[in-house]
């Protein structure tokens, strides 16, 4: 029988060797092998310590956590970490109740996950609505609209929008509960086949890639910038979308209201991907968006396959990424390029952990450069990887990676010139709720502070806060975890928390990195942050989010 802790995985702090009283290696859940002296036992297929089972204990059901009579009561850790602060204590109490409820039963957790994903797909299938792109019907959405509304009679906007929002928000909440239930079941001994999870996710991703994007209009902007690039125009020039409004209005009309005057804030690699999709789609904006959705889905699944092959605990890694319904809704359902950045991040991290030498460092530098060429936020991963290299005084290795990464970026931006960086710097001054810096901007506006001065103050505050929060997170994760993982996670998670411009899909970076960290308290916080942002900013891109 599986011996489990009284605290479910991801509901308590990291277990440190000095605190657990054990010198053994931690298991797949981040728990140290802390058997009492003289106790006989062995490890089962989960890697968790097991003790002799009484003859009358009866059979064990593989579908539920083994926490019923017949189990040998495990000895508590020697010095467990206690929740700190009233919020942490309250959350720990709630999680402790839920984690031993039926929600942690694999069948129930999977069912809730499936319902949450289904609700999100229904929103995409019933476009147009307040949560989806306008004027875009991808193949499955078009099929559903023909079946449900053959006469194309418009629905009542008010009632339709209310039902759509309720459906999507319910799906987000159920996805969160389903993810929590699967993680709790895993901590209590559930070990699903990660290959089957990847297969099931492939089916869901394939369906979502053929539905109208949900939650934002970013894919419409991708398509518009790609169309400009494929026609030989510069997507980084001011007013460039205005040119598109006269020469190809079908692309311009699908762009969200907030972005119609905004040049591209993405890197050259992102522009090349967008241009590739537009070269296939041609004058059809729907085909271009469909190609972008397919490419995004392929990258999402490729990351899942990489995690399956390279993770110390492939089941946990698969639950965190490939089978994570919260991420599937945000990254795949929304078609966001953050999936590409996450792919570069985890590839660079795994290479840094597992390989050394000149060519390995060159490959890491190229991958970081390519990721930064999609979105500049990949630089945070590079900074995180630099921390352990500096600590170990591997200056030559760090220099090689940095030089190759910068050379790669220089080659990429050479195609568009340094002017292509201007929209990026302008975009860094945007502020939106629920970022805490929104209040700084609101106060500054009330006091009539000069715009440039206020932007400088916000920039200094957000960068300072990011490093402070990153340091605090870095200290909370067990010291026996690889620093090549912990440091990038701390930086990317802190960035999501304090940056002025925040969206749920930005959490792709910390999520993909957290797949490599065993049991820790950060999982609960990352899940809550992702869901709160998803509920806050689901607008289809047609309602300006917060204060800009």
C-alpha positions, 0 to 999 in steps of 0.5 A: 500500500502506498504510504502518504503524507497527511498533507496532500502534495502542493498543499504544504511547503517544500520538504527540506532534508534538514527538516524531514530528518532523512538523508534519502532522496525525495520521491516524485512528490517531493517527499523525503524517504523518512521511514522510522528506523527498523521499519521494513518497507519497499517502494511501489511503482509510484516511488513512494514508500510502502509498508507490509499490508495486513492479510485482511486488508482486502484489495486496493482499488487503483482508481482511488487514493489508498487512504482507507482502513488497512493502511499503516498510519505513516509517521508524521514528518519530524519538523513540518513546515507550518503555514505562515500568515492568516491567508496561508492558514485559511487556504491550507485548511480549505485545501486539506478538506477538499484534498480528502474529499471526492474531488480528489477521486481520479474519476471525479477530477477527470469528469470535472476537468472534461466539463470545464473544457467542454464549456470553453469549447461551447463558447468557441463553437457558438461564436460570435459572442462577447468572449470570442473573435468577431467575424471569424468562424473556423471550421467547427464553429462554422459547422455548429452555426450552420446546424444550430442557426441555419437561417443565421438569425441574430440572437438577443445580444444582452441575453446571449452575452450573459449566457456566454460569459456565465458559460466561460467563467463556469468553465474556468472555475471547473477547470481549476477544480479539476486540475486541483483534484487531479493533483491531489489524487496524484499526491495520494498515489494515483499514477495515470499513464502520461501517454494516455493523458497526452493522447486525450489532450491531443484530441482536445487540442485538435478540436480547439484549434478548429474553433474560433479563439476564445478570451481575447483577440490576439490571434486577430492581431497576429493575422493582421501583422502577418498579412502586413509582412507577407505584403512587404509592409513593416508591422512595426511602423506606426499606423501600419494597421491603418494602411491595412484598413484600406487595402485589406479591410477583412483583416483589419475589422477582426482586430480588437478595438484596443489594438487597431492603432498599435504596431506589433510588440512581438519579435521578428521570429513571431512576425515570421511565423505570422507571415508564414500563416498569412502566406497560406491564408492569403486574403482569407483572414479565417484561414490565416487564423486557423493556421496560427491555431494549428501551429500553436496546438502543435507546439503545445503538444510538442512541449508535452512530449518533451516533458514526457521524455525528459521530466523526473516525474513525467506524470506530474509534468503531464498533469501540469502542462499537457493535461492542465485544463486551465492552460489548455483553455488559455493557451490553446483556446486563445491561440496565444504565442506564449506557447512558443516562448514556453517551448523555448524556455523548457528546452533551454532549461532541460539542455542546461541541466543535462548537457555541458560543453561548447555545442550544448551552450551554443544550442542553449544560446540559440534557443534563448535567442529564438524564444526572445525573438518571439516575445522578449519575456524569454529574457527572464528565463535567461536571467534565471539560468544565469543565477546558478551559473554565477553561483557555481562560477561557470563564467566561461559557460555563461559567457558562451550562452550570453554571446550566442543568445545576443548574436541570435537576437541581433541577426533576427532584428537586423531584418527589421532594424532597431526601430522595431523595438520602439513599439515594445518599449511603448507597450511596456508603459501600459497598466491594467488591473489587477496589477497593483501598479494600476493604483500608482498610475491612478494616483499619479493621474489624479496628481497630474504627474507628467506622463514620462515621469509617471512611466519612469516611476512605474518602470522602476517600481515594477522591476524592483518589485519583480526582483524582490518577489522573485527572491522571496519565492526563490527562498521558499522552494527547497534548496535541494531542487535544481537552481536551473529550474527554481531561479527561472520559475521565481523570476517568471512567477514574480513577473506575472504578479507585479508587471503592469500588463497582466493576462492569464496566458502569461502564466505559461512560462511559470507553469512549464517551469514548475513541471520540474519542481516537486511538491511545493506551495507555489502550485496553489498560488500559480493556479489561483493567479491564472484563474483570477486573470482568466476571469478578469480578462475574458473579453474577446478583445472588445472591451478595453481591460482595466486602465490603459 
